[in-house]
Amino acid sequence: MTADKKTGQESGARRAWTPRSPVEVVLEQITKQEKKVAELQHELDTEKSMLAKLLQAKKVLEAT
């Protein structure tokens, strides 16, 4: 019995590796970090909004 193994290299499926300069690598890292920070900022804004609503509800409950 023989098992069919795929090499993972199908014709035309992969692009050739192109070397990048250190500047390109750092610029890509900066772009990724900016995107990550923007996403985290959006999540933080959402959480702050929810906290503000809960604090208002707390004031109403404490007033009664």
C-alpha positions, 0 to 999 in steps of 0.5 A, spaced: 500 500 500 502 506 498 499 513 500 499 519 495 502 525 498 501 532 496 508 536 496 504 542 496 507 545 490 502 545 485 503 548 478 502 556 478 499 556 485 505 559 489 509 566 487 516 566 487 520 569 493 522 576 492 527 579 497 525 585 501 529 591 504 529 592 511 525 598 510 520 595 507 519 590 512 519 595 518 514 599 514 509 593 513 510 592 521 508 599 522 502 599 518 500 592 521 501 596 528 497 602 526 491 597 524 492 593 530 492 600 535 486 602 531 482 596 532 483 596 539 481 603 540 475 602 537 474 596 542 476 601 548 471 606 545 465 601 545 467 599 552 467 606 555 460 607 552 458 601 555 461 603 562 458 610 561 451 607 560 452 602 566 454 608 571 448 612 569 443 606 570 447 605 577 445 612 579 438 611 577 438 605 581 441 608 587 437 614 587 431 610 588 
